[in-house]
Amino acid sequence: MQIIFKNNAHIKLFGSQANGLSIESSDIDLLIEGFDRENKQQIISNLQQLLKVLTAFRWVRDYKPIYTASVPVPFTTYRS
Protein backbone atom coordinates (compact mmCIF):
# COMPACT_ATOMS: atom_id res chain seq x y z
CA MET A 1 0.00 0.00 0.00
CA GLN A 2 2.67 2.52 0.90
CA ILE A 3 4.43 1.86 -2.41
CA ILE A 4 1.24 2.52 -4.38
CA PHE A 5 -0.22 5.41 -2.37
CA LYS A 6 3.13 6.77 -1.06
CA ASN A 7 1.85 7.74 2.37
CA ASN A 8 0.21 6.24 5.44
CA ALA A 9 -2.63 4.57 3.55
CA HIS A 10 -3.98 1.32 4.94
CA ILE A 11 -6.73 -1.17 4.11
CA LYS A 12 -9.58 -2.24 6.38
CA LEU A 13 -11.85 -5.19 5.70
CA PHE A 14 -15.56 -4.56 6.30
CA GLY A 15 -18.92 -5.98 5.29
CA SER A 16 -19.94 -9.62 5.32
CA GLN A 17 -16.35 -10.91 5.17
CA ALA A 18 -15.43 -8.92 8.28
CA ASN A 19 -18.50 -9.83 10.32
CA GLY A 20 -18.63 -13.52 9.37
CA LEU A 21 -21.86 -13.37 7.37
CA SER A 22 -20.32 -14.02 3.95
CA ILE A 23 -21.45 -16.76 1.61
CA GLU A 24 -19.54 -18.40 -1.24
CA SER A 25 -20.61 -15.74 -3.77
CA SER A 26 -19.88 -12.76 -1.47
CA ASP A 27 -17.52 -10.03 -2.53
CA ILE A 28 -14.78 -8.49 -0.42
CA ASP A 29 -15.35 -4.97 0.83
CA LEU A 30 -12.14 -3.04 1.41
CA LEU A 31 -11.82 0.47 2.79
CA ILE A 32 -8.65 2.34 1.87
CA GLU A 33 -7.88 5.17 4.29
CA GLY A 34 -5.14 7.75 4.53
CA PHE A 35 -4.63 8.93 0.96
CA ASP A 36 -5.21 12.19 -0.89
CA ARG A 37 -8.76 12.19 -2.31
CA GLU A 38 -8.44 15.48 -4.16
CA ASN A 39 -6.77 14.19 -7.33
CA LYS A 40 -9.22 11.76 -8.95
CA GLN A 41 -6.84 10.81 -11.80
CA GLN A 42 -4.18 9.88 -9.24
CA ILE A 43 -6.72 7.80 -7.30
CA ILE A 44 -7.65 5.92 -10.48
CA SER A 45 -3.99 5.31 -11.29
CA ASN A 46 -3.33 4.08 -7.74
CA LEU A 47 -6.37 1.77 -7.82
CA GLN A 48 -5.25 0.33 -11.16
CA GLN A 49 -1.89 -0.48 -9.58
CA LEU A 50 -3.61 -1.99 -6.54
CA LEU A 51 -5.82 -4.16 -8.75
CA LYS A 52 -2.71 -5.49 -10.53
CA VAL A 53 -1.32 -6.50 -7.14
CA LEU A 54 -4.60 -8.07 -5.97
CA THR A 55 -5.11 -10.08 -9.16
CA ALA A 56 -1.79 -11.80 -8.52
CA PHE A 57 -3.47 -13.60 -5.61
CA ARG A 58 -5.20 -16.84 -6.56
CA TRP A 59 -8.27 -16.01 -4.45
CA VAL A 60 -9.19 -13.02 -6.62
CA ARG A 61 -11.61 -14.23 -9.28
CA ASP A 62 -12.75 -11.01 -10.88
CA TYR A 63 -12.68 -7.29 -10.44
CA LYS A 64 -14.92 -4.48 -11.67
CA PRO A 65 -13.53 -1.06 -10.86
CA ILE A 66 -16.09 1.73 -10.61
CA TYR A 67 -14.06 4.76 -11.63
CA THR A 68 -17.11 6.98 -12.22
CA ALA A 69 -18.09 7.06 -8.52
CA SER A 70 -17.39 10.27 -6.61
CA VAL A 71 -14.60 8.28 -4.96
CA PRO A 72 -13.49 5.48 -7.35
CA VAL A 73 -14.12 1.93 -6.11
CA PRO A 74 -12.14 -1.25 -6.93
CA PHE A 75 -14.89 -3.92 -6.76
CA THR A 76 -13.41 -7.43 -6.54
CA THR A 77 -14.79 -10.94 -6.12
CA TYR A 78 -12.81 -13.90 -4.86
CA ARG A 79 -12.56 -17.68 -4.98
CA SER A 80 -13.44 -19.49 -1.77
TAWOFEN-V819711 format. One record per pair of residues at least 12 apart in sequence whose ideal C-beta (glycine too) atoms are under 8 Angstrom apart, sorted by sequence separation. I is the first residue (numbers start at 1). GAP is how many residues later the second one is. D is the distance in whole Angstrom. If there is no record, write none. Layout:
i=I gap=GAP d=D
i=I gap=GAP d=D
//
This chain:
i=15 gap=12 d=8
i=17 gap=12 d=7
i=51 gap=12 d=5
i=63 gap=12 d=6
i=64 gap=12 d=8
i=15 gap=13 d=8
i=16 gap=13 d=8
i=63 gap=13 d=4
i=15 gap=14 d=3
i=51 gap=14 d=6
i=62 gap=14 d=7
i=63 gap=14 d=7
i=13 gap=15 d=7
i=14 gap=15 d=5
i=62 gap=15 d=5
i=13 gap=16 d=7
i=14 gap=16 d=8
i=60 gap=16 d=6
i=61 gap=16 d=5
i=13 gap=17 d=6
i=14 gap=17 d=6
i=48 gap=17 d=7
i=60 gap=17 d=8
i=61 gap=17 d=6
i=12 gap=18 d=7
i=13 gap=18 d=8
i=32 gap=18 d=8
i=47 gap=18 d=6
i=60 gap=18 d=6
i=61 gap=18 d=5
i=11 gap=19 d=5
i=12 gap=19 d=4
i=59 gap=19 d=5
i=60 gap=19 d=8
i=11 gap=20 d=7
i=47 gap=20 d=8
i=54 gap=20 d=8
i=59 gap=20 d=5
i=11 gap=21 d=6
i=12 gap=21 d=7
i=58 gap=21 d=7
i=59 gap=21 d=8
i=10 gap=22 d=8
i=11 gap=22 d=8
i=54 gap=22 d=6
i=9 gap=23 d=6
i=10 gap=23 d=6
i=44 gap=23 d=5
i=51 gap=23 d=5
i=9 gap=24 d=7
i=10 gap=24 d=6
i=50 gap=24 d=6
i=9 gap=25 d=4
i=47 gap=25 d=6
i=51 gap=25 d=7
i=8 gap=26 d=5
i=9 gap=26 d=4
i=5 gap=27 d=8
i=7 gap=27 d=6
i=47 gap=27 d=5
i=7 gap=28 d=6
i=43 gap=28 d=7
i=44 gap=28 d=5
i=5 gap=29 d=7
i=7 gap=29 d=7
i=43 gap=29 d=5
i=5 gap=30 d=5
i=1 gap=31 d=8
i=40 gap=32 d=7
i=37 gap=34 d=6
i=5 gap=41 d=6
i=4 gap=42 d=5
i=30 gap=44 d=7
i=4 gap=45 d=5
i=4 gap=46 d=6
i=30 gap=46 d=8
i=27 gap=48 d=7
i=28 gap=48 d=6
i=1 gap=49 d=8
i=4 gap=49 d=7
i=27 gap=49 d=7
i=28 gap=49 d=7
i=27 gap=50 d=5
i=28 gap=50 d=6
i=27 gap=51 d=7
i=25 gap=52 d=8
i=24 gap=56 d=5
//
